[in-house]
Amino acid sequence: MNPFQKHDVNDFPGVYVPLAHATRDASVVADHNQKLGISSDSPVNDKVGEANVGSDYSANTVEGLRAEIDLDIAASGHDTAYDLALTLPSLTSEFGVSSNNVRYTTCATFVGLCLGASFWGIGADLLGRRLAFNTTLFLAGVFGLAVGGGPNWVGTCGLYAALGFGVGGNLPVDGALFLEFLPSASQSLLTLLSVWWPLGQLLGSLIAWGFLSNYTCSPDLDSCDVSAPPCCSKADNWGWRYLNITVGAIIFSMFMARFFFFHLFESPKYLLSQGRQAEAVATVHGIAYKNNRKTWLSEEVLNAIGDYPAVVDNTNLSHADIVKRTLGKFSKDRIAPLFATRRRGSMTCLIWLCWATIGMGYPLFNAFLPQYFQNVGKANTAPTPNSIVYRNYAITSIVGVPGSIIAAYTVDVKYVGRKYTIAIATLITGILLFCFTISSDPNYQLTFSSLEAFFQNIMYGVLYAYTPEVFPAPNRGTGTGIASFFNRLTGLCAPIVAVHAGGVNPNAPIYASGSLILVAFIAMCVEQRTQRTLRRKQYTDCKRKDTYIPIVLLFSYD
């Protein structure tokens, strides 16, 4: 199938049914009623054009759809580099870079991740989600393969930065595509995407275990660039190259499959922003056709809900308008409501502090875990054999996988919820990081690194689901966007901290990581107390004014 093909509704016969005769899924109707505050036993007005302001609308009328979309507009805000960690000991052996300075390789990758996320976040609005997704996947695959041919340390750092540019761009575009093709009633599935993170890490660690255990120089050999034989040469150190070539080939094969064999529709949201209503409707019809379903959406219904093209001179946005709208999320007018009151401002600062501290604490440990397993820099301690280092890394990755699955489950458990889940997981993660430094015994380190991986995946999985709920709906995109910015900024600084702190004490980066995670735990506790106080005040104000109290407010103290 042509990956650039434009669709027409005539390409998908038999899927359209008139809105008046459509049957919407019960979960969609329930979500519609919840958004509009309609009780399940409330009378509704199903007659188009007869509803007044303040009336309840049916989910199967133009008026009901318009009210639902207006609410969505008001509520809308409109990475990993850790396979690199597996190669750091090998780069030290082959290129003669100290075990401390080689951590700047991670810094180069984080620069690429930050630039990629920033560029492609806007690029997806300019060029379309489909082109941005395919391009970033292509870049990740090509430069993943190219890293395997790194000529020297500087060149390898540059290739890792280019790889990060593709990976960092793919992550936000991937999430946007996923959300924009989901009905709002199913958008909680986004939390389950975090399950693939540890699964990908597990795959990388298993490949590394096979290659780096058998095709890597002994840890006690110096590079032939700085030492006479016996030394570590390129011919004896192909393990890290095999690893990158294999992972790059997997990514590139995914690009080939996605581009040539599995057709990806363009996002309807992007098409509408360009004034291409007919193509947006055709995309929905195509999805319905692929899934043997019916749809009531037509250009007439779409234009009745929004603006009819005949009365609008130019419905598409220019590139400058799109960039201005994207950057407008971070304008003073959008940020100010996050600090409307002292409590609201405190809550905003605390949640941003959580993202910043976790953003630095997480890579300070995970980005250099193979080096920690190898006991790099520790006096009077023999380096751990490569076979044990990468075996332990693989086991740690395996144990971390259930954490993301449990996170997706516990967020909806009564009396536990997001708040207690993330607080408990964060506290345990911080404590386990300090426990990791007590002994250099490989089995001891394996035990605590595995437990830490399990709880940190719970922590990160819930953090992504919990953060949007903290901010007021109209400014949610701004609040979460700034939180993500602080997370990437501090993550970029983590390798620099590791280089300088590790030069003083090999365990110092781990101490810093544990301390930062515990600071995040304290901030979460204070933030949750502030949020409860704010909600009690809202409840008291509503009661004093004898106004309607949203039922969700009464049960928000989980």
N, C-alpha and C positions, 0 to 999 in steps of 0.2 A: 504494500500500500504506500502511496505517495506521502511521505512524512510532512509535506508542506501543503497538503490538499485542503482546499476550502470546501465547506459542506453546504448543502441546501436541504430544506425540509423534505423535498421530493426524493432525496436519497434514502429516506427511512420511512417507507409506507406502512400504514396500519398502526401507528403508535398514537395518533392524535385522537382525543375525545374532547367534546365541548366542556368548558368549565362547569356548567350547570349539571352535567351528568357524570362528572369525575368523582372517583372514590379515592380520597386521600388516606394514607396509612394512619392508623389510630395514634401512633407515636407522634406523627407530624401535627395532627389536630390537637393533641394534648399539649405539645410544645407551643402551638399557636395560642391556645387558650391561656397557658401560663404566662406568656409574654404580655398578653393584653389584660391579664387579671380577670379573666372570665371564669366563673365557677362552672363546674361540669353540669350543674342543674339550672344554670341561668338561661332565661329565654334569649334567643338571638334573632336578629333581623336578617333573613336570607335574601331579601329583595334588593337588588342592586339599585342604588340611587335613593333609597328611602331611609337610609340611616342618618341620624343626626349626630352632632358632636356629643361625645359622652355615651353613645349607644354601644352595645356589644355587637361585634361583627362575626359572621360565620366565616370559617376558614375557606368556604367554597364560593365566595363572592369577591368581586373586584374591590369593594370597599374594605372587606376584611384583609385581603392581600395587601392593599395599600397601607392600612394601619400597621400591619405586621412589618412591612418593609421600612416604614418610617421609624419604627422602634429599632429595627436592626441598624439603620443608618446612625441613629443617635448613640447606639451602644458600641459601634465599631470605632477603632482607633485610627481609622483611616486617617560542636565541631570536633572529625577527630584527627589529631596529629599524633596519637599515642602509639601507632605502629612505628613511628620514628623512634620512640623510646627504645624499641628493641634493637636498633642498629647503633646506638651511641657507643657501646663498648667496642664494636667492630671498627667504627670510624677512628676511635682513639688508637687502636692497634695499627691500622693501615696507614693513616696520614700523619701520625706522630703528634697529634694534638693532645694536650693534657686532658685527663678525665674531667677536669673542672671546666676548662674553656670549651670543650666539645659541646657543652650545654647551650652555647650560642646557636647551635644548629636548630634547636627547638625554638629559640627566639626568632630565627629567620622564618620558620614555618608559621609561627603565630603572626608575624607581619603579613604574610600571604593570606592567612585566614581572615584577619581584620580587613585588609583591602578588598578581598573577594566578597565578604559579606556586605561591605558598604557599597561597592560598585554594582554587584549583581542584584542587591536589594532594590536599587533604583532602576537598574537595567531591565529587570523583569517587568516594571511598569512601562518602560519605554518600548521594549522590543517584543514583549509578550512572554508569558510564563513558559510556553512550550519551547521557544527558541532558547531562552535563558537556561532552562533545565537541561536540554540536550547539549548546549555548548559547554556548560560547567562540567557535565559528566564526561564529555570528550576531553576537556582540559585535564581533568583528574586522571583519566586513563592514560593519556599521552605522556604527561609529565611523571606519572607513576612508573611508566616503563623507562623514561629517560633517566630517572634517578639512579637506576641500576647501572648506568654508564658514567656516573660521576667521575671526572678526571682527577680532581683533588678536593680538598676540604671546602675551599671557597666556592668552587663550581657546584659541589654537592649541596651546599647551603642555598645557592641560587635556585637550583632545581627543586629543592624542598619548598622554597618560598613560592615558586610557580605552581607546584602541586597544591599548596595551601590556598592559593588564589582560586583554583577550581573547586576544591572541597569546601572552602568557606562560602563560596557563592552558591553551591548546590544545596547546602543545608536550609537556608531561608526560603529558597525557591521551592524546594521539595515540600516543606511544611505548608507554604501558601497554596500550592497545587492540591495538596491533600485536603486542606480545609475547604477550598472553594468548590470542590466536587462532592462534598458531604452535605447532607441536610443538617440544619442546625441542631436537630434533636440527637444527632449522632456524633457531634463534634468532640465529645469526650473521648472518642477513639484516638485522638491525637496523643493522649498520654501513653497509649500502647506502642506508639512509634519508638519510644525510648527503649523498648525491649530489644530493638535491632542494634542498638549501640553496643551493649555487652556481647551480643552474638557476633557482630563484626570484629570486636576486639578478640573474642575467642578464636575466630577463624584465623586472624592474623597471628595470634600467639601459637596456634598449632602449627602453622606453616613455618614460623620462626623456630620452633622447637626442632623441626625436622632439618632445616637448613643450617641454622646457626650453631647447632650442636655438633655438626659433622663437617662443615666447611668454613670454619672460623679459626683464626690463629689462637694459640694458647694465651690466656690473659697475662702471663708473665713475660711475653715477648714484646720488645719494642719495635717500632716501625723501622723498616729498612732505610727510610729517608733520614733517620737520625742515629742509626746504629748499624754496626757491622754484623754479618751473620754469626750465629743464628738470629734471625729477625723475622718480622711479619711483612710479607710482600703481598702484592695484589693477587698473585697466582694462588696463594695459600688462604685468601680471605674473601672468597666469593659468596659466602653465606648471606651477607646483608644485601648483596646485589641480586642474588636469586630471590630473596624475600620480596624486594621491591618490584622486580620484574614480574613475579607471580601475582602479587596483589594488583599491580598495574594492568596486567593482562585480564584479570577478573573484572576490573572496573571497565576496561575498554570493551570486553565482550558484552557487558551489560549495556553499554552505550550502543553497540551494534544491534543488539536484540531490541532495545527500546526504539531505535531510530528506523530500523528496516522491517521488523517483524511484528511489533506490538504498537499499534497506532495510538498516539496520545492526542486527545482533543485539546484544543486551546481553551483556556479558562473563560467561561462565560462572563465573569466579572471584568476581565481585561477587555473582551470584545465590546461589552457595554460602554466601558470608559472611552472606547474609540468610536462610539456611535454606530457599531456594526450589529444592530439588533437582530437582523435576519440570521447572521452567522451564530449569534448567541443562542437563538431559538433552535437552530439546526443542531448545535452541539448537544442541547438537552434532549432533542429527539434522537440523536445518535446514541446517547447513553441509554435511553429507554429502549431503543431497538436492540442494543447489545444484550440487555438484561431481560428481554421479553416482557416489557412493561408498557403501560400506557401513560401518556402525559397530556395535560390540559393546556400547556403553555403554547401560545401563538403570538405572532407579532401584535395582533390586535389587543390581546390581554396585556401584553407587556407595555404597549404604548398607552393603554388606558390607565395602568398603574402609575406610569411616569409621565413623560411628555411626548405628545404625538409629534413625529418628525416634521409634519407639515407646518407646524407653528414654531419650529425652532430652526434658526438659520444654520447653525453649525453645532451638531451634538458631540463631535469628537474633540478630544483635548489635544493641544499641541504638546510637543516634547517639553517645552518650557513650562507649560501649565502642570504637566505631570510631575516634573522635578520640584516645582514650587509647592504642589500639594503634598508630596512626600516629605519635603523638608519642613513643611508647615506644621507637622506633628510636633516639632521641637521648638515652636515659636513661644514667645512669652505668654501669649493668650492661651495656649494649650497647656503650658506648665503651671501657670498661676493657680488654677483650680485645685491642683494637687497640694497646695499650701494655703487653701482658703481659710482654714482655722489652725490653731496651734496643734491640736491633736492630729488633724489630717496631715499637717506638715511633718510632724514627728513620725507618723506611721509611714509616710512616703520615704523619708530619710532612712528609716530603719530597714525597710525592705530593700532599698538600694544598697545599704551597707551589707546586707546578707549576700546579695549578688556579687558585690565587690570582693568580700572576704573569701567566699567560696570560689570565686573566679581565680583567685591567686592560690588559695590553699589546695585546691584539687590538682592542678598541674605540678605544684611543688613536690608532690609525692608521686603521682601517677606517671608524669612525663619522664621520670628518672628511676622508675622502679627496678629495671634490670641492673642499673648501676648499684642501687642499694642492695640488691640480692648478691651482687658480686663483691660486696664489702669494699667498694672503691675508696681509697684514701685512708683506710683505717690501718694504723700502725700495729705491727705485731699480729696481723691477721692475714692469713693466706687467702688469695682470691678464690672464690667458689668456682668450681668447674662449670664450663658453659652448659653442659648437659643438665646440671641441676638448676642453674639459673633459669633456663628457658622452660624446663619442666615445671618449676614453681610458678613461673609467670602464666603458663597455660592453665594450671590448676586454679590459680587466683581468678582468672577470667571465667572459668567454668562456674565457680562458686558465686561470682557476681551476677550471673544471668537471672536467677530467681528473684533477686532484689527488685528489678524493674517490674516483674510480673506481680509481685506482692504489693508494690507501690500502687499499681493500677487498681488493685482490689481493696486495699485498706482505706483509700481515700473516701470510699462510700460506706464504710462500716460505721454503724451507729455508735456514738460515744467515743469514737476514735477520730475519724475524719482526717482531713488534710493537716490540720494544725498540730495535733498530737503526734501524728505519724512523722511529719518532718522534724518536729522538735526532738523526739526520741532518737530518730535515726541520726540526726546531726550530732547530738550529745555523744552517742556511742561511737560514731566515726572519729570524733576528736580524741576520745580516750584511747581508742585502739591505735591511733597514729603514735601516741607517746609510748604505748606498750611495745610497738614494733622495734623501738630503739634499745630496748633493755638488753637484748642478746644478739650476737652475730651468728648464732646457730641457724642453719638453713631451715630446719624443720620448725623452729620457733618462729622465724620470720614468715614462713609459709602460712602458719596458723593465723597470725594476726593480719597479714596482708589479705588473706581470703575473707576473714570476717569483715575487715574494713571495706573491701570491694562490695560485699553484700549490702552493707548498710549505706554506703555512699551512693549506690545505685537507687536505693529507696529514697534517699535524700534528694538527689537530683531529679528523679522522676516526679516526685510530689512538688518540688519547687516550681517546675514548669506549669503544673496545673493550678497551683495555689496563687501564684503571683498575680495573674489577671484579675482574680476575684477581690484583691485588696484595693484596687484603684476604682474610683467612680467610673461608671460605664462610658460617658462621653469622652473621658480622657484616658481610657484604658490602653490604647495603642501608644500614647506618649509615655505613660508610666513604664510599661513593659519594654519599650524601645530604649529608654534611657537605662533601665536596669541591665539590659543586654549589652549596652555600650560599656558600662562600668565593668561588667563581667569579662568582656574581651580585653579591655584596657589593662586590668590587673593581671589577666592571664598572660598578656604580652610582657609584663614586668616580671613574671614568675621566674623565667630562666635567668634573668639578670640577678635577681635575689639569690637564686640557687648557686650561681657562679661565685659570688662574693661571700655568701654565708658558708658555702661548702669549703671554701679555702681556709676558713678558720676552724671549722669543726664539721666532719663529714655528716654528722647527724643534725646539724643546724637547720638545713632546709626542712627536715621532717618535723623538728620542733616548731618551726615557723608555720608549717602546714597545719599541725594539730592546734596551735594557738589560734590561728585564723578561723578554723572551723568552730572552735569553742566560742570565739567572739560572735560568729554567726548565730550560734545557739542562743547566746544571751540576748542578741538583738531580736531574734524570733520571739523569745519569751516576753520581752518588753513590748514588741510590736503587737502581739496578741492581746496583751493586757490593755494597750492603748486602743485597739480595735474594739474590744468588749466595752470599754468606757464610752467610746464614740457611739456605738450602737445603742447602749442603754440611754444615752442622751437623746438620740433620735426617737427612741421608743417613748421616753418621757414627754418629749415635745409633741409627738403625735397624740398621745393620750390627753395632754393638757388642752390641746386645741380641738379635741373630740373629732379627730379626723381618722380616715381609714388607715389601718396599720397593716402593711403588707405581711402576709402570713410567713414569707421567707425570713422576715426580720425576727419573728418570734422564735424561730428554731435555728438561729445562726450562731449559737454559743456552743458549737461542737468542740 
